[in-house]
Amino acid sequence: MTEDVKQGTGQLRTYRINDVVITARPQEPALYLVATPIGNLGDITLRALETLAGADVLACEDTRVTRVLLDRYGIKNRPFSYHEYNANEAGPKLIAALEAGRSVALVSDAGTPLVSDPGYRLGQLAIEAGHRVVPIPGASAPLAALVGSGLPNDAFLFAGFLPVKDKARHERLAGLIDVPATLIFFESPHRIGDTLLAAAQELGAERHACVCRELTKTFEEFRRGTLQELADHYADKAVKGEVVLVIGPPLEKPAPESGDVDRMLIQFAETLPTAKAAAEVAKLTGQPRKELYQRLLELKGDG
């Protein structure tokens, strides 16, 4: 190992934290993906503390940020920098540590590693090289936002960051319009107003949403409303802090009257083959394609 990467001593270390004793045992060789607090430093698990204290190598995005957490709990392990700008150089060093039979713990600045951060590449490399990858679960901004939003959580899609450019953002949102799930995005506080307006235009102004700001921190805020209401609120508003945008699933469309469906079938059949016309009307109404196909045949006198 190079001097840039701390080697474990194999000795047990004991920490007393609020009357809880943490024993930093040497970890088995593996890549440990350790979730850290997204704001409130109290949201760390005992297992995470044991892993951070006992790992041979502790890799993180920003050593200054991780040092705050380590100091809070009296952990002396020295963090090793791994981020998107040095991944090509630092990644092989961490894989080499695994090859040498050492344990490597990876943390992001906040939340769960590999969620919208460069840890994904390291995880891939470790798996490809045949090493164990062990998740140490804990805080997660997308899940905290989802459960605090009050929106349906039986099915959800974490979609990460939206594109910065307006056209690409609109195209990305348009591609998600029919996803039957609650959508979760990370967003910059400087762009939240533009994103809400684009979402209202592409997904529907009446669709329900929640802007979740500064989760688990002192000024935590959940602002709920329709996309249009939220777009109006944030149109000229300066926003600070980290933001997660949660958008509810598509609103249920009222079932069309049978006469309206017949007119749609006849209209599409004027320019399309019977099967294609039925398929297009099925997309618009949500009704079974086979039933619509049979109905169109009846209307044309072929059924």
C-alpha positions in Angstrom: 0.0 0.0 0.0 1.0 3.5 -0.6 1.3 6.0 2.2 -1.8 7.7 0.8 -4.0 4.8 2.0 -4.2 4.0 5.7 -3.5 0.4 6.6 -5.4 -1.2 9.5 -3.5 -2.4 12.6 -5.7 -5.4 13.3 -6.1 -4.1 16.9 -9.5 -3.6 18.6 -10.5 0.0 19.4 -13.4 0.9 21.7 -15.5 4.0 21.5 -18.1 5.2 24.0 -20.8 7.2 22.4 -23.7 8.4 24.6 -23.3 5.4 26.8 -23.2 3.1 23.9 -19.9 1.1 23.4 -18.7 0.7 19.8 -16.0 -1.8 19.2 -14.0 -1.3 16.0 -13.2 -4.8 15.0 -11.1 -5.5 11.9 -13.5 -5.9 8.9 -13.4 -8.8 6.6 -12.0 -8.0 3.1 -14.7 -6.3 1.1 -16.0 -3.0 -0.2 -18.4 -1.6 2.3 -20.8 1.0 1.0 -21.7 3.0 4.2 -24.7 5.3 4.3 -24.0 8.5 6.3 -26.4 11.3 7.6 -27.9 13.6 5.1 -27.9 16.5 7.6 -28.5 15.5 11.2 -25.4 13.7 12.4 -27.5 11.7 14.8 -28.8 9.7 11.9 -25.8 7.3 11.8 -26.2 3.6 12.6 -24.2 1.7 15.1 -23.1 -0.7 12.3 -21.9 2.2 10.2 -19.8 3.6 13.1 -18.2 0.2 13.6 -17.4 -0.1 9.9 -16.0 3.4 9.7 -13.8 2.8 12.7 -12.7 -0.7 11.8 -12.1 -0.5 8.1 -8.5 -0.7 6.8 -9.2 2.0 4.3 -11.8 4.7 4.5 -12.6 6.4 1.1 -14.8 9.5 0.8 -15.7 12.3 -1.5 -14.5 15.2 0.6 -12.2 14.5 3.5 -13.2 17.7 5.2 -16.9 16.7 5.2 -16.2 13.2 6.4 -13.8 14.5 9.1 -16.7 16.4 10.7 -18.6 13.1 11.1 -15.6 11.2 12.3 -14.7 13.9 14.9 -18.3 13.9 16.1 -17.9 10.3 17.2 -14.2 10.3 18.0 -13.2 8.0 15.2 -9.5 8.3 14.3 -9.5 6.5 11.0 -7.9 8.8 8.3 -10.1 9.3 5.2 -8.7 8.8 1.7 -10.1 11.0 -1.0 -12.1 9.4 -3.9 -14.3 11.6 -6.1 -15.2 12.1 -9.7 -12.1 14.2 -10.5 -9.6 11.6 -9.2 -11.5 8.4 -9.7 -9.2 7.2 -12.5 -6.2 7.4 -10.2 -7.7 6.7 -6.8 -10.0 3.8 -7.9 -7.2 1.4 -8.8 -5.5 2.1 -5.4 -8.7 1.1 -3.7 -9.1 -2.1 -5.8 -5.4 -2.9 -5.0 -6.2 -2.6 -1.3 -9.0 -5.2 -1.8 -6.6 -7.4 -3.8 -4.2 -7.2 -0.8 -6.9 -8.6 1.5 -7.9 -5.3 3.1 -11.3 -3.9 3.9 -12.4 -0.7 2.1 -15.3 1.5 3.4 -16.7 4.0 1.0 -18.9 7.0 2.0 -20.3 9.9 0.1 -20.6 13.4 1.5 -24.2 12.6 2.6 -26.6 9.7 2.2 -26.0 6.4 0.5 -23.0 5.9 -1.7 -23.6 5.1 -5.4 -26.8 7.2 -5.5 -25.8 9.9 -8.0 -22.1 9.9 -7.1 -18.9 8.3 -8.5 -19.0 5.4 -6.1 -21.0 3.5 -8.8 -17.8 3.0 -10.8 -15.9 1.7 -7.9 -18.6 -0.7 -7.0 -18.6 -2.0 -10.6 -14.8 -2.4 -10.6 -14.9 -4.3 -7.3 -17.6 -6.7 -8.5 -15.8 -7.3 -11.8 -12.7 -8.1 -9.9 -14.6 -10.7 -7.8 -14.6 -8.8 -4.5 -17.5 -8.8 -2.1 -19.6 -5.6 -2.0 -21.5 -5.1 1.3 -24.1 -2.4 1.7 -24.4 -0.7 5.2 -27.8 0.9 4.9 -28.9 4.1 6.5 -30.0 7.6 5.6 -31.3 8.2 2.1 -32.6 11.6 0.8 -34.9 10.1 -1.8 -36.6 7.9 0.7 -36.8 10.6 3.4 -38.4 12.9 0.8 -40.8 10.2 -0.3 -42.2 9.3 3.1 -42.4 13.0 4.1 -44.2 14.1 1.0 -47.4 12.4 1.6 -47.5 11.2 -2.0 -48.2 7.5 -3.0 -45.2 5.3 -2.1 -46.3 1.9 -3.3 -44.4 2.4 -6.6 -41.7 5.1 -7.1 -38.9 6.0 -9.5 -35.8 7.8 -8.4 -34.7 9.7 -11.6 -31.7 11.5 -10.2 -30.8 14.9 -11.6 -32.7 16.5 -14.5 -30.7 18.0 -17.4 -29.6 21.6 -16.9 -30.6 22.8 -20.4 -34.2 23.7 -20.8 -34.9 21.7 -23.9 -33.3 18.5 -22.6 -35.2 18.9 -19.3 -38.5 19.2 -21.1 -37.7 16.1 -23.2 -36.7 14.1 -20.1 -39.9 15.0 -18.3 -42.0 14.2 -21.4 -40.5 10.8 -21.4 -41.8 10.1 -17.9 -45.3 11.3 -18.3 -46.9 7.9 -18.3 -44.7 6.2 -15.7 -47.3 4.8 -13.2 -45.3 5.8 -10.1 -44.2 8.7 -7.9 -41.2 10.4 -9.4 -38.2 11.6 -7.3 -35.6 14.1 -8.5 -32.6 15.8 -7.0 -32.6 19.5 -8.0 -30.5 22.6 -7.5 -32.2 25.3 -5.4 -31.3 27.8 -8.2 -33.3 25.8 -10.8 -36.3 24.5 -8.9 -38.6 27.2 -10.2 -37.7 26.5 -13.9 -38.0 22.7 -13.2 -41.5 23.1 -11.6 -42.7 25.1 -14.6 -41.4 22.5 -17.0 -42.9 19.7 -15.0 -46.3 21.5 -15.0 -46.1 21.9 -18.7 -45.0 18.4 -19.5 -46.7 16.3 -16.8 -49.8 18.3 -16.1 -50.5 21.4 -14.1 -52.8 19.6 -11.7 -50.4 16.8 -10.8 -49.6 16.7 -7.1 -46.0 17.3 -5.9 -43.9 18.3 -3.0 -40.7 20.3 -2.7 -38.6 18.9 0.1 -35.8 21.2 1.3 -33.0 20.8 3.9 -34.1 17.3 4.9 -33.3 16.4 8.6 -31.7 19.8 9.1 -32.8 22.8 11.2 -34.8 24.5 8.5 -36.4 21.3 7.0 -39.4 22.2 4.9 -42.1 20.3 2.9 -44.1 22.4 0.6 -47.0 20.6 -1.1 -49.4 21.5 -3.9 -50.1 21.0 -7.5 -47.2 21.5 -10.0 -48.7 24.7 -11.1 -49.2 26.0 -7.6 -45.6 25.2 -6.7 -44.3 26.7 -10.0 -46.1 29.9 -9.2 -44.7 29.9 -5.6 -41.1 29.4 -6.7 -41.2 31.5 -9.8 -39.3 34.5 -8.3 -38.3 33.0 -5.0 -34.7 32.7 -3.9 -34.2 29.2 -2.5 -31.4 28.0 -0.3 -30.3 24.5 0.7 -30.5 21.1 -0.9 -33.8 20.2 -2.6 -35.6 16.9 -3.5 -38.6 17.2 -5.8 -41.3 14.5 -5.4 -44.0 14.3 -8.1 -47.1 12.1 -7.6 -48.2 9.5 -10.2 -50.4 10.5 -13.2 -53.9 11.4 -12.3 -56.5 8.9 -13.2 -58.3 9.8 -16.4 -62.1 9.5 -16.4 -63.3 6.7 -18.6 -64.5 8.1 -22.0 -68.1 7.6 -23.0 -68.8 4.7 -25.4 -69.9 7.2 -28.1 -66.7 9.1 -27.8 -64.6 5.9 -28.2 -66.6 5.0 -31.3 -65.9 8.3 -32.8 -62.2 8.0 -32.0 -62.1 4.6 -33.6 -63.8 5.7 -36.8 -61.5 8.8 -37.0 -58.3 6.8 -36.7 -59.6 4.1 -39.1 -59.9 6.8 -41.8 -56.1 6.9 -42.1 -54.8 3.7 -40.4 -55.3 0.0 -40.7 -57.9 -1.5 -38.3 -55.3 -3.0 -35.9 -53.2 0.2 -35.8 -56.3 2.4 -35.2 -57.4 0.2 -32.3 -53.9 0.3 -30.8 -53.8 4.1 -31.0 -57.2 4.5 -29.3 -56.1 1.9 -26.6 -53.1 4.2 -25.8 -55.4 7.2 -25.4 -58.2 5.6 -23.4 -56.5 2.8 -21.5 -59.0 0.3 -22.8 -58.0 -3.2 -24.0 -56.7 -3.2 -27.6 -58.4 -6.5 -28.5 -61.8 -5.2 -27.4 -61.4 -2.0 -29.3 -60.3 -3.9 -32.4 -63.4 -6.1 -32.2 -65.6 -3.0 -31.7 -64.0 -1.3 -34.8 -64.8 -4.3 -36.8 -68.4 -4.1 -35.7 -68.5 -0.4 -36.6 -67.1 -1.2 -40.1 -69.6 -4.0 -40.5 -66.8 -6.7 -40.6 -67.5 -8.2 -37.2 
